[in-house]
Amino acid sequence: MENNLKIEGYELLNQKVYRVLKESIVKGFLEPGTKLLENKIAEKMHVSRTPVREAMQKLVAEGFVKTTPNQTMVVTEVSPEDVKEVLQIRGVLEGLAARIAAKKINRQEIDELGKLVAQMSLHVTEENLSSYCKVDDEFHDLILNICGNKWIIQIRDNLGSFIYRFRIKSLSVPGRLKCSLKEHQAIMEALKKHDSVEADRLSQIHMENTIINILKKVVKEKDRDKNE
């Protein structure tokens, strides 16, 4: 933990602490069930306990941290059902964003999507999962930016943070990486044709497949744990 709790740049202290803690949770540096002790975090970040306490309160409100009966703060464990429900909402939002973007997208933006898909294809060939995830995010972010609806972007970003730690689980299912690439290619083609209905449909299918693969991976891990 001490290697990742770094504060850089100018921000309000409580915002800095919040940002760093949230990123550590989202990226899996702080795993579900990890105890978060105010004094230890304050010491490692070289701040007082007050901004840590304020940051923790915000993380509790967002569902990333919870308070146990003995008043200990811990990283929230997310159930497969939580992931399923959040991704269902995100699928609708991604579909709506693609539907709007299909009507507005221009040649330059289509070319940008094409470059991202080409990068994704390269990462599939190299079996570079982390790099694929990064470009995958850029692909969907570009569609959201083309869409331009600030409320869709804001809600989707909040949901994205909530389930980010499950992305690797989805894409690490055998064969999923190649299927994911094909789904992105299909979405891009629908956008190129300005087919808003098809772009919406394919985006929602893409998210449904993500749900299926995350749940498949979680079930497999549970079965493995039972047999150990």
Secondary structure, DSSP 8 states (H G I E B T S, - for coil): -TTT----SS--HHHHHHHHHHHHHHTTSS-TT-EE-HHHHHHHHTS-HHHHHHHHHHHHHHTSEEE-TTS-EEE----HHHHHHHHHHHHHHHHHHHHHHHHH--HHHHHHHHHHHHHHHHHHHHT-HHHHHHHHHHHHHHHHHHH--HHHHHHHHHHHHHHGGGHHHHHTSTTHHHHHHHHHHHHHHHHHTT-HHHHHHHHHHHHHHHHHHHHHHHHHHHHHHHH-
